[in-house]
């Protein structure tokens, strides 16, 4: 998960894991939305128009789809969601990957195994938030039902990351927020982890080739540690919090639409005008928003990197 790119993971009606994919640049954040409303998120019931695509093991769950075909049918209740997780879960991490997981961390590209799965009855040891070279890292230490421990596993779950960022926005202590999130996950009655293998890659300055590294792609607890919120809810709250240090009314004297919600008509106008060659300065004047807001929206719409 880099930049605006995201990985969608789902479970079909037969309780099999699936991964909807698109040609490069791949699935972007904009594909999670239908008319500016978040549609693809944990617990969501979503219909896709799937088609087969070339498979490169271990990513055997890949399916292509038409972004225009997505239909959201609401959210699962707690009972429905846990039923899905239970029916698709494994007893141990190694059971997911047919014992192909090496050093408890990675699988060889081309390995004869699946790349997605759920494990139940997880015991969290700790959450570890790190800052390295200006990059925030989200890590989990846990044990599965067999008692086997897994350390320093990357968490790519968007909602979990957004929650961490929101907490760090209020309290800049990595140690304090790590402990807070650890306590929150440990307090859950039941915890399920969605695990997945990343596409093959190798860290810089290493002597080995690309590997498919295991990641935590989803964390589900009962009761819900997120309180029903999505990553978009946390990101919006952070944006609002940051604007409180400014005089919004003063800003709106120059940009009347500053900090107001974008409408579908505004998105269409922005998209059409940008594709016709209008500059950010011209769009700022027409839409009565700040230049930074125009750039952020263009990124959200997949028109600007």
Secondary structure, DSSP 8 states (H G I E B T S, - for coil): --TTB----EE-TTS-EEEEE-STT--BGGGGEETTEE-SSTTEEEE--EE----BTTBTTEEEE-GGG-EEEEE--HHHHHHHHHHTEESSHHHHTTT--BTTTEE-TT-SS-SEEEE-S-EEEEEEEEEETTEEEEEEEEE-TT--EEEEEEE--HHHHHHHHHHHHH---HHHHHHHHHHHHHT-SEEEEEEEE--SB--TT-SS--BEEEEEEEEEEES-TTTT--HHHHHHHHHHHHHTTS-HHHHHHH-TTTTS---HHHHHHHHHHHHTT--HHHHHHHHT--HHHHHHHHHHTTS--
